[in-house]
Structure formats: C-alpha cells, structure tokens
Amino acid sequence: MWTTFCQGRGNRIGVRVMRALVVFRVARSMSNNVVFSRWFTVAVGATVLAGCAVLLSQRQIDPDLWGHIQYAEDWLASGTLPRTATHTWADPEYRWINHENLSELILALAHRLLGGAGLMAAKTLLGIGVLMLIWWNARRDRVEPFTAFVCLVPVAIGLATYWAPRPQLASFVLFTLMMCVLRSVERRSASDGRFRGTLLWLNIPLMVIWANAHGGFLAGLAVLSLWTALQVVRLIGFGDGPGRFRTAGFAAATALAAGAATLINPYGPDLHRWLLGSLRVPRPEISEWVSLMDDPRAWIPWLLLTAGALVAFVLTKRRRDGIHLILFAVVAVVSFRHVRHLAFLAILFGFVVPLHLQSAAERLLRGRRSPATADSMTPEKAWPVLLTAGMGVLLLSMVSVRQWWNFGVPRDEYPVSAVRFLADNRLHGRLVVTYDWAQYAMAALAPETTVGFDGRFRTCYPQFVVDMHFDFILGNVPGHRCRAVDSGPFDPERVLEFGHPDLVLIDRIRDPSAVQVMSGRTDWVCLYQDSISQVWGRRDLYDNPDSPWWVPESRRRVTEAVQAGVAPWPALPGRSGRLAFAETARQALLQQTAQRTSDPVAR
C-alpha cells in the first residue's frame, strides 16, 4: 500500500515537472521570438535610416551657400543688421529685407564650429531628426514599427531634392514641429471626443522663430489657418453643447496669435508686405519656382507621394479624416505649381498617411502578418536577416561619410579657376556675373569686387535690375521670363552700360545668350576662358598698354582647359578654413571704415 502510494505520488510529481519544463521551454521560445522580432525591427529601422541618410547627404552645395554665410559674418563683424544692399554696385542704397537672418546666423556659427564637411554632416543628421519625429508620430498613431520605418522612404525621397544647407531647411524643420503640435492636439481630442487645444499655444513661439528664419513661414501660416478653419467648422457644425462656440473661438484665437507673432521681426509688417508683394510676381527664371511640368526631376517623388496617399486613403479601413484629405490635396496642388514646395508635401505625407497605408496593406495582404510580428521571427530566420542588415547599415553609412569627407566645390559647376585668375591678377571692380555664380564670386573676391545681381533677388534689388540681368544671361525665352512693364523694352546689352561695370564672368554652357552678346562686343576683350567659363574686361581698361589695369597677352588664359575634380571648400583665393568668411567680413569692415574716414561728406 505504501509502495503504491509512493509510486502514484511520484508519477504525479514527474508529470508536474515535465509540464513545468514544457512551459519553460515554450516561454523561452516565445521570449526568444519576441527578442529577435525587436532586433529585426531595429535592424530594418537602422537600414532604412542609413539609406535615407545617403539620400539626404547627396545634395551638398547650394549656389547661395557662400552668400548666406558671408552675410551673417558681415553682420557679426559690424554688430549691426544691414538695412540696405551690401556687396553690390547695382543699387547699394536700395532697401534690403532679409527674411533669412536667423538661418544665416546659424549657418555661419555652424561653419565656424564644424567647417564645411561638418556642415554637410549636420544637415544630414538634421534630416534624420525630422524623419525620426515623423516615425515617432506614426508610432503614437499605433502604426507598427516596421510599417512606420518603410513609410519614411518616400518622405526621404521627397525631401532629398531640396535638402541642402540653406535657410529653407528651417522652414522644413519648423513645419515638422508644427505638424507634431497639430497631430498631438488631434490625438488628445480624439481620446474623449472633446477638442483639447492647449498645445496650440506652442505655435506662437514657433512662428516667432520661423518669421526670423525664413520667408516660408507664410506657407506654415497658410496650413495652420486652413487646419484651424476646418476645425472651427467641425466644432460649430458638428459639435455638441453650448461650449463648442467657446472652443472654436479658442482655436481661432491661437491661430490669430500665431499670425500676429510673426510681426516680431526686425522689419515688422514691412516683411509681410514685401513677401506678399513678391509672391504675386511669378519667378519663372528660378528653377525651384517652376511648375512640375517644367521640372522632370520632381515627377518621381511627387507621383510616389500622391499615388501612395491615394492608395492609402482609398483602401484603408480606418476612418478618414476630412481635414487631412483637404490639407494633403491643397499641398499637393501647390507643390505641383511650384516644385520647391515638394518637401512640405513629403512631410505632410509622413504625418497623415502611414496609419492608412498600414490598413491598406493589411487589406491587400488579407490579414497576413507583417515580417516584424513576434510569432513569425525565429532565431533561425532572424540571424541571417540581422547580419545582412548590419552589413547594409555599415556600407550605407560609409557612403554618407564619404560624401561628407569629399565635400568641396565641383570645378565643372563653379568657376574656381576663373575666380583664381581674377584674384591672382588683381582684377577687381564692378563685376557682372551669372546668377548661380554671383554669391560665390562675391565671397571670393570681396571686398574689392562687388556684383551687379545675385541670389538675394528681390530682397535687395529693384525689378528693373532683375530684368536687366536675365535679359543678358537668358535672353527673351518665351514662357521663362516675367518682365515688368516698367523695366522698358528687352535689351540684353543694357547690363553692360548700366553702372559702367568693369568685368564680366559668364557660364559658357548655361548662358548662350550672354556668350553671344559678349562675342559681338568690340569694346570688351576676353581675358580668360576654360571649358565652362569666360572672363571679359573693358578694352579701354585691360587691353590698353597705357592703362594701369592693362593685362598683357602673356597673362591672359584663353583656352579650352577642361575643368574637373573638386576644389577644397570654400575655394576662396587666399582664404581657407572655418574662419575664411570671417576674414572677408573683417576686410570689408576695414574698407568701409577707411572710406567713411576719408569721405568728408560721411564725416
């Protein structure tokens, strides 16, 4: 009996032990699957972000980068914000409304701290930060991590074309922050059906910063106003209770306060008047202001974003927000008309589409789980994926670092050799220079040389100067010109007489009109030529042996020398390093001080 009892109890204990071992083994297997699933998600995210970093680091130099840094360095050197145009001979007393002061100051300080390559790395990491904010928003919308990372790819493709170190980055970053605020308000309101807009007050300091960083704050105000107007209509038309009017009034008041906050800038309402007046005048001469029909490079990202959004909104099983649909449609139309707004469309895509894209994918996959789910990721499946992802991240990171490391000035795009020729031969004075090279030439040859027109466009140049310059370099191209009636009849040679310039620097490839004009002028002589550029000087100054500025034949360089390779940034003759622009600013300040001292009128 005792033996039978012991055997029965022993069997029960053995069964319990076996059950415990089975449970432990199953739990361990599930734990491993969960761990490997998380590592799989991390691997996918790291690979996607590394690929996005390659996209965001591709565009390195904007033609206006030299000017942005130089203007801020001039400001830092003098201690006062210029109110009239600087570094120009066309109309130096004309008012200058610089809507990019804060961005230029940040660029100059970043260049002092990081140098050129560091500036490129910083702008790439800033783009990754924008993508991570979009990913964070998608996760708060309960989008799966894997899907949220995949949705970053079309966003990065849309941003890449315009992600250069320039003040426009401030608009893109601040637009992202504004969308974070608006989406947070929407989520908090959806939690209990009551509009909770306390966070909208954050838009007020954001708009103060934006109005001083870049004129794109008008686009941000337009989106904020449209979003607020639609929310007010929803609250009043579909809300319950008498408190809906008070809530709608609060939302409208925050939008009005954000708009009023933009008046806190060095120019007050003059900034708004100038921006609105300038936007009313088309700018077909500037490639970023053309429509999508005139820029085939923007077709792929625009179609990718709009088609992806259309598929997501049509196939989703989630409730579609009418406000999101209207916002996306409006921004898509605006970016079609002006391709420079494509980045705004990409950012908006990242905030309103991922949740619906996930739902559409689930519908198309008929409920099958994504590769990132825990029960489908075993160690046998995970290790090869993780190793492959690790190698991919390493290679993509090396590509980005190589692009930062090789940062410089492409000789086949910018007149590095021509500028060196001007500096070596001390050829200074009033320079007519093609639009995309103006701010480089200005920074490289300042303060002795001033330019007739540059990328500041209408901020510090009257319209007739703008038209005069484009008459010269573009000619009378139908559909690509918007001349003012007050500028007089088309005259491609007027720029050579107005202000009596001394020198001309033109692009042989992109400015056939200017090349034709200069070739037909007998009062100008070609002093330098290579495969991309030409330098012309007035014959009475540079081809006259009796002139103190005479350039003999032996010093002239008229060749077909091919320009290739990359010059070290910033390619300023006689100045290099992080303080190259500061040295230019210091020399300009000394020159201005000497002029004021010697000028009896100024004294």
Secondary structure by P-SEA (a helix, b strand, c coil): caaaaaaaaaaaaaaaaaaaaaaaaaaaaaaaaaaaaaaaaaaaaaaaaaaaaaaaaccccccaaaaaaaaaaaaaaaccccccccccccccccccccccaaaaaaaaaaaacccaaaaaaaaaaaaaaaaaaaaaaaaaacccaaaaaaaaaaaaaaacccccccaaaaaaaaaaaaaaaaaaaaaaaaccccccccccaaaaaaaaaaaacccaaaaaaaaaaaaaaaaaaaaaacccccaaaaaaaaaaaaaaaaaaaaccccccaaaaaaaaaaaacccccccccccccccccaaaaaaaaaaaaaaaaaaccccccaaaaaaaaaaaaaaaacccaaaaaaaaaacccaaaaaaaaaaaacccccccccccccccccaaaaaaaaaaaaaaaaaaaaaaaaccccccccaaaaaaaaaaacccccccccccaaaaaaaaccccbbbcccccccccccaaaaaaaaaaccccccccbbbbccccccccccccccccccbbbbbccccaaaaaaaaaccccccccccccbbbbccccccccccccccccccccccccccccccccccccccccccaaaaaaaaaaaaaaaaaaaaccccc
